[in-house]
Amino acid sequence: MNMGSRHVIAVIGAATAGSEIAQVLAARGALVIVFEQNARPYGKIEDGLPRWHAKQRRDEYEEINRRLERTGIEYVPLTRMGTNLDFEELRRDWGLSGIVLAHGAWRDRPFPVAAAEKYVGRGLIYQNPLIYWFNHHLERGYDGPRFDLSPGGIVIGGGLASIDVVKVLQLEVVMAALWARGIEADMIQLEREGIDVVLKSHGLDWRGLGVPACRLFYRRRIIDMPLSDIAPDAPPKRAEALRQARIKIIEKAQRKYLFEFEDRRVPNDVIVEHDRLVGLAIGHTEVIDGKAHRLPDSDEAVRGPFVVSSIGSIPEPIPGIPQHGEVYEYVDARTGLLLEGPTRVYAAGNVLTGKGNIKDSLDNATEVGTLVAERYLGLADDGARASLADGTRAKANQAGTDIAASIATKAKLPEEDVARIIERVRVRQKQAGYDGDYRGWIRRVTPPDLG
């Protein structure tokens, strides 16, 4: 490798945002080291978006591959910050020009009833491991978490991701019920055509299955659900139209996937039997100035085989990174600069916003409109599907451009320093079993039954 003097930047996270930022920086002459915690670099496209997005996922996999195999980018798989590589060591000892945190928001927000936390794995399920299981549990080599999704589950949430969760629960229940009747069910067909349509094709209906539907509870009104963004300066008529459109989205989703939904409901306590969470005391709320206020003495016992918490994802804390609440605290909002110093540290994508919601990856416009939400959820009348990554890619491209301009104000690293960094990279790549052949590595670590 002809190194010369140049900037050397580490990007943490190789998926859509990380690979796009790496491409932008490499195109401007930087050597970019992309650290990825998994063997494959596809992040939430692979593990956080339900597997019925099959074509969109494959398309984005190839986009990521194309970016990461370009000259000027070093891929370092199986390297997790805090486990395989210490962040402070990377920042202080490697002598890098900069570090970009693009590892997304994977940590579930804590369930709003503190007493429930001790029942994780015993009645309380968090969204991120549930979707990971749904995407991978059919693979022969799967060794992750496992869930028994009995009918009638309870979901606490309200965004697009929580509708994904209720779809997973309903589809799993229907497939099990059909298989019990000797009918081979196809998950993709159920998701695309709708549960009722598929049942009718077999001479069945929902009531005839004899199973309870899962239930989704949301703390505010349907019109407050974060299904489509409303610009702060939107005209009142436009804002009201978008709020009313949220009602139509929920109604269409219920017709297609047959789940139950209640708004203005909030969990306040747990129901426990035999050391297992078997329900919640769920009260009613009143929405005043956009905030949900619990109504006193309104709790009702709601029982189910499990509770899924689907209230959003946040970034993992990293020792050494200043944090304010759920988000990292930055010193320059425009570039996402977190830390000054010889090695500058930036954040981009969901790490910067503190959001891990699907909606925040769909569109980079001011408003995520009804059509985009419906296409994502499989509810569009024309059957079209939303792109999963165009918005993230556009935001990441701009972030990469801004970071490149910021880094350009620093002196380039001398050739001998670049060579020492490359030596460190080679050591870590060897430890991970990576030989530098990106396409060969992807073929090697992709099981034949992995989508």
N, C-alpha and C positions, 0 to 999 in steps of 0.2 A: 504494500500500500504506500503510495506517495503522499506523505502526510503534510510536510511543510508547516508553516505557522498558520494556525486557524483557531476558530472558536470550537470548543468541544462542549456539547450540551447533552445532559441525560434527560430522557423523557420517561417518566414512571407511568406505565400503562400503555398497552400497544393497540388498543381497539380503535374505534372510529376516530375519536378526538386525538388520541395519542399518535396514531399513524399519520393523520393529516398534518398535525403540527410538525412531526418529524420530517415529513416530505417538504414542507415549506422551509424549514431551517436548513435541510440538506441542499435544497435548490439554491440557497443563498451562500453556500460554501462551508457551512458548519459540518463538523463530524458529529453525528447524532447517535447516542447509545440508548436504545430502547429496552428498558427493563420490564419484563412481563412476569406476573406471579404464576401464571399457568403455562402449560406446554404450548397450547394454541393461543393466538393473540386476539380472540374475537370478543372477549369481555361480555357485556350485557346483551349484545346481539345474540350470543350463543346461550348464555346462562340465565338471562333475565327476561327475555322475550319468549312467550310460549311457542312451542315447536310447530304450531299450525302456520306460522309465518315462514313456511319452508322455502319458498322461492326467494322471498326478500332476504332471508338470512344467507342463502347461498350466494346471492348477488353481492351482498356486502362483504362476505368472507373474501371473495375474489378481489374486491376493491382494496381491502386491507392488505391482502397478499401483494398486490401490485405495488402498493406504496412501500411496504417494508423491505422488499427485495431490491430496491433501487440502490445505486452507488451512493456512499456517504452515510448509510445507516447500518449500524451494528445491532443485531437482534440478540437479546440475552434472555432466554426463557427460564421458567422455574425459579424466579428470583423475587422473593417477597420482601418488601421493606420491613425491617424489624425481626425477620426470621433468618433469611439468607444474606441480608445486607443491611447494615446499620445506617440509618439516614444521616446521623451526625458524622459518621465516618465518611460517607459519600460526600457530604457538603464540605467538611473541613480538611480531609486528607487527600482526596483524589485530585484536587487542583483544577476542577472543572470551571468553565466559563459560567455555566448556569444549570439549573435543574428545573424541569417543568413537571408539576404534579398533574397527571391526567388519568388517574386511576379510578375515577368515578365515585359514586356514592352507593356503597354496598351494605352499609350497616342499617338494619331496620331501626326506625324510631322506637323507643320503648313503649310498650303497651300502656295506655293511660290509666290503668288500674294497677297500682304497684303490687298489690297482693297476688296478682296473676303470674308474676314473673317466675316464681318458684315452680310453676307448673309447665314450663317449657318442656316439651316432650311428653307431658302427661296431660294433654288436653289443650295446651296453647301452642299454636304454630305460627311462625313468622313467615311473611310473604316470600322473602328472598330464598330461603332454603326450600320452600314449597315449590316455587317455579323451577328452581334448579333440579329438584327431584323429578318434576313432571317432564322436563326436557331430556333427562338422562337415564331414568330408572329402567328403561327397556334395553339398555345396552348390556351386553354380556359381562363386561368388566366393571359395571357400576358398583361402587363401594361407598356411596354417600348416604345421606339421611334417607329414611324410608317412612312413608306415611300410609296409614289405613284410612282412606277417605270414605267413611260411612255416610249414608244419606243424612241430610238435615243439618249440615254444618252451619255455624254462625260466622259471619264475616263483618269485621268492623273496619270501615274505610269510607270511600266516596269518590276517589279519582278513577282515571282510566285503568290504572293497575289493579284496583280492587274489582273492577268488572272483569278483568282477565282472571282474577282469582275465582270469582263465582262461576265463570265459564269452565275453568278447570274442574271445579267440584261437580258441576252439573254434567259435564261430558264424561267424567270418570264414572259417576253413578249410573248414567244411562248405558254406557258401554258394558258395565258389569251386569246390569239387569238384562240386556239383550243377550250377552254371552250365556247367562244362566238359562235362557230360553233356547239355546242352541243357535242363536243368530250371531254371525260374525259382524261386529260393529267396526266401522272405520271412523277414527277420530276426525280426520280431515273433512270427510263428508258431513259429519254431524256439525262441525264448526261452520262450514260454508253454507250448508242448506238449512240448518236450524234443526233443533231437536224434534219439534212437532212434525215437521215435514218427513223426517226419516222414520219416526215412529209410525206415521200413517202409511208409509210405504210397506210396512210390515204388519198392517192391520191392527196397530196398537195406538194408544194415546197415553198421556202422562198419568191420568188417574188409574189406568189399567196397570201401570207399572207397580203401583202400591208402595211407593217410596216418598218420603217427604222431600221437598225442595230445600236447597240451602237459602239462607236469609242474609241479606246485606242491610246493615244499619249505618246511617249517616247522621252526624250530629247537627247539621244545619238543614236548610230547605233544599229541595231538588234544584231550584234555580240558583243556589249558591255553590253547587258542586263544581269542582275544578276540572270540568270536561273540556271547556273551551275558554281561552283567555279573552278578557275584555280590556281593551286599551284604556288607560286612565283618562285620556281625552276623547274617548268615544262619545258621539252625540247620544243623548238620552234614549232616543228611539232605537238606535243601533244597539246600545247596551241592553235594552229591554228585550229586543228581538233575540239576542244571543242567550240571555237568561231563559227565555221561553223555549229556545231550541234545546236546552239541556233536558227539559221535560220530555221532549220527543225522543232524544237519544236513549233515555232510560226506558221509556215505553217500548221502543223498538227492540232494545236489548232483552227486556223481559219477555216480549212475544217470541223472540227467537230462541232464547235459552232457558226460559221458564223458571227463573229464580224469583224469590220474593224480595221486596224492598220496602223499607220504612225510613222516612227522613225524620229529622228532629228527635233523634234517639241517641242517648249517650250511656255507655256502661259506667256503673258506679261501684260495683262490688262483684265478688266471685261466688259461684255456687260450686261447692266441692263435696264429693262423695268418694270414700275409700281412697283418699289422697290423690284424687284426680279432678281436674276442672271439668265440670259437666254442664256449665251454663254461666250466665251473668245476670245480675240485677241491672236492668236497663231502664233508665228514666226518660222522661220526655223533656224537651227543651223549648225555649222560646227564643227566637232570633231577633235581636235588637241591634241596629246599626252594624249588621254583618256578623255579630258575635252570638254564639249559642250560650244561653243561660239555662242551667238546669232548673226545672220546676220542682219545688220541694214536695216530698211525699208522693212522687210519681213513679217510683221504681216498680217494675214488673219482672217476675222471674221468667227468663227465656232460656230454655234448655236445648242442648245439642250435644252431639258426640265429641265435638271439638270447637275451638274458637280460632279463627285466623285473623291475625293483626295485619292489616293492609293500610297503614296510615303514613307510608312514605319511607324513603331511605335517605341516609346522611353519610358524609365521608367518615372514614375511620380516622380517629385522632392519631397524629404522629408526634412523638416527643420531639420538642424543638420547634414545632410549628405553632405560632400563636393562634389561639382559637377564641372566638366570641360566640358563646352558645353552641349551635350546631354547625357553624361554618368557620372556616379559617379566616383569620383577620389579616387583611392585606393593607399595604401602605400606598399602593397606586392602583386605583380601581380600573383605570383604562387598560393597563397591561396585565393586571392580576398579580403584581409584584407582592410577594409575601415577606421576603427577607432581603435586605441589602447585604453587601460584603463582597469579598473576593469571588465567591460563587453565589450569584443571585438565584433566588428561588421564586418561581412563579406557580400559579395555579390556573387551570383552564377547565372548561366544561363543567360537569356536575360537581367537581371538587370546589370550584370557585363559587358556584351558586348555592351549594349545599342541598341541591335537589337531585333526587334519583328517580324522579317521576318520568314515566314514558312520555307524557305530554311534552316535557321540556326537550325531548330529542326529536320531535316530529317536525317542527317548523321553526324557522328563524324569523318569521315576521312578527309584527306586534301582536297579532291575534292568531290563536290557533282556532280556526273556525270549525263550525259544525261538520262540514264535509270532511275535513281532515280527521276529526275524531271518529266519525262514522266509518270512514275507510279503514282506520286502524282497527276498530272493533269488529269489522266484518258486517256492518249494517248498511253500507251504501246501497242504494237502489240499483245501481248499475253493476254491482259486484266488484268494483275497483278496490284496490288496496293501497294504503298510504305507503310512501317510501319510509323506511325505518331510519334512515341516516342522513338524508339530504340536509336537514336543518343542523344537525350536529356537525356535519362536515363543513358547512358554510361558516358556522361560528368558530370552529377550530381553525379554519384557514385564516380568518381575521385575527384570531388570537396568536397564531404562529407568526403572522406578519408583524403584529405589534411587538411580540417578544423579540423577533429578529432585529427590529429597529432599536429596541432597548439594548440588546446585547452588543450591537454594532458600536455603541459608544465606549465599550471596553476594549483594551488592547488584546490583540490575538495572542494565543498561547504560543511560546516558541516550540520548534519542532521536537526538541528533546522532551519537553513536558507532554506533548501529544503522544510521543512514543511510549512514555511511562504509563499513561492512561490506557493505551491500547494493550499493554502488557497485562494490566489489571483486568481488562475486559476479557482477554483470552483465557486467563485463569478461571474466571467465573463461568465463561462459556464451556470450558472443559469440565468443570465441576457439574454443570447441568447436563452434560452429554451432547452439547451442540457443537457441530463441526464447521459451521459457517455456511453450509449449503441450505439456504432457507427453504426452498421448495422440497428438497429431499427430507428435511426435518418435518415439514408439515405432513408429507406422505407417511412418514414413519410414526408420527404420534397421533394420527387420525385412525381410530379403529374402523374397520369396514362397515360397522353398523352405527357409526356416529354421524348424525345429520349436520 
